[in-house]
Amino acid sequence: GEEIDKKYIAELKKLVVNDEAIKNNQKNIKIVYTPLHGTGNRLVHAILDELGFENVYVVPEQEKPDGNFPTVDYPNPEDPKAFKLALELAKEKDADLILANDPDADRLGMYVKDTKTGEYMSFTGNMSALLIAEYELSQKKAKGILPQNGALITTIVSSNMASAIAKEYDVKLIEVLTGFKYIGEQIKLFEKTKENEYVFGFEESYGC
């Protein structure tokens, strides 16, 4: 219900690590979003709105939940074909960024416009996760809030660039088996032992 949604959005807003970056871009950046007929639209739209992003365009044909997924063969942002309608809308609106969730909204795919060529470039799950991880750690370090016992968690099939990022920011790197349950297991262990503090986790299949 709405009460839980509000609490969830309030928690998300606490995770913002650079208010200035948002203020500098909220009026001019153009974002196309698709939930791929899934559950993501209401909350994604709500958080982008709360953060002040004014130019958000949702793919109308894929906006409402529909378990038949009539516009896609495979409703997964790992599949480039799932972006067909989003790319068409992005070109029409001259969008900077395209975001797509899978139906239960725990994976995020993206395309970004190359300002030199005007072409939209896709990001793999490893690329987007590593960019977000580096951003989170760099911003927290700059603000003096990066924990001394921080840990970055990844999986055995994800990019080994995670180790370079962990080394750069002096956080522990932990590799686990594939699946978010194993990342969650580490977080639960940290809460119990206090040995490490979780700072970020990801796997290559478009989830962080």
N, C-alpha and C positions, 0 to 999 in steps of 0.2 A: 504493500500500500504506500500511499504518499508519505506517511510518517517515516517509514524506513528509507524511502528514496531520499528524503531531505537529509537524514542522518548520514547516508552514504555519500551524498554530494558534499556535505560539510567535511567529511573525512578526506575526500579527494582534494578539496581545496587546500587542506593543510599540507598536502604533498608538493605543492608548487614551490620550486626552489629559486625562482627568479621572477619576481613580480614585474620588474622593469622590462624584461624581455617580452612579457605579455602586453604590457601597456604600449610598448613601441610597435606592436604588430596587430593588435586586436581590431583596429579599424581598417587596415589595408590588406591583410592577408585574406585570400579567397580559398575556402575549403569546400571540396565536394565530398560528401559522405554517403555510403550505402551500408545498410544493415544486412543486405542480401536476403531480404524477406524474413529476417530473424528478429531477435529481441532487443537489439542494441539501440534502436533509434531514439527512444524516449529519453534514456539517461545520457547518451552521448550528446544529444541535442541540448539537454538541460545543463550539462557541465560546461559545454562550449559557450552557451548563453550566459551562464553565471560568471564565466571568466571574461566576458565582454567581447567575444569574437562576433563581429557584426555581419560577416559575409559567409554564411554557411548554407550550402545548397544540398538538399537530400535528393537522391535519385528517385523521382516520383514512382516509377514502375516497381521499385523494390522497397518502398518505404514501409508498407504494412506487413505484419507477420503473415506468412502463408507457407504452411508445411509442404505444399506441392512444389515450391520454388519454380514458378512457371517461366522465369526469364533466364535461368542458368541451368547448365547440365550438372554442375557440381558446385554447391554453394560454399566454396572455401577460398579465402583470399590467397592461398598458395597457387591457385589455378589462374593464370593470366586471363583466360577467357571470361572469368567472373567479373572482370573490370570493364567489359565492353561498354555497357551503358554509362558507367561512371566516367570513362574516358571521353565519351561523346559529350556528356554534360560539361566536363572540365574544359574541353575545347570551346564550347559555346560560351561559357562564363569566363574564360581565360583564368582558370583557377591555378593557384600555386601548388596546392597539395590535394591529393586524393586519399581518403581513408576508407577502408572496408573491414567490417567485422564478419566473422563467420556467424551462423545462426544463434549460437548461445553466447556470442560476444566475448569469448576468451582468447581469440586470436585477432591480430590486427595486421592487415596488409596495407601497403602504401605505394603511391607513385608521387614523384616530385617533378615539377617542371624545371627543365634545364634552361636557365635564363639566357644562355648563349644561343642555343639552337631552337628553343621553343618546344622541344620534344619532351614527352613525359617518360621519366626513367623509373623503372620498378626497383624496389628494394627487397632483397631476400629477408627472411626472418633473422638471419645472423646480422645482416647489415643494419637493420633498424634497431635491433636489440643492443648491438655494440655502441651505436650512436647514442642511444638513450642512456646506457650504462655509463659511458664516458661523460656525458653531460651531467647526470646526477652526481657522480663522484667529483667532477671538477667544480661544480657549483657549491657542493657541500664543503669541499676543501677550502674554496675561496671565502666562504662564510664562517669557517672554523667550526663546522658542525659535523665533520666526517669523523665517525667514531674510531678510536685507536685500535679497537679490536674488531673492525668491520670485516664482513665476509661477502664475497661475490660468489654466487652459486650458479654453476652451469652444468650441462650434461655431457656425457662422453662422446656424443655425436655432434656437438655444437662447435663453433669456430674456436680454434686455439688462440685467436687474438685476445680472447678474454684474459688469458694469463698475462699478456703484455699490459693490459689495462690495470689488472690487479697489482702488478709489480709497480707500475707508474704511480699509483695512488696508495701504495703500501697497505693493501688490504689482502686478506687471506683468500685464496681461490680454492673452492671445493667443487669437485666434479662428482656428479651422481649419475645413476642410471636414467634412461629416458623416461620422461613422465613427470608431470608437475607434483604428483604425490610424493616423489622423492625430494623435490625442493622443499615442499611443505614439511616433510619429515625433519629436515635440517632446521627449519625455522622453529618448529616445536621444540627441538632439542636445545637450541640457543635459549629459548625462553625458560627452559628448565635449568640448564647448567650455567647460563650467563657467560659462557666461555667466549662466544662471539656475538656480534650484533649484525643482523641481516641488513645489507644495504641494497642488494639487487639480485635478481635471479632471472634466468631465461633459458629457453631451448630454441633450437633452430627452426622449429615448426611454427613460427610466427606468434609465439606467446612469451610474455615477460611479466 
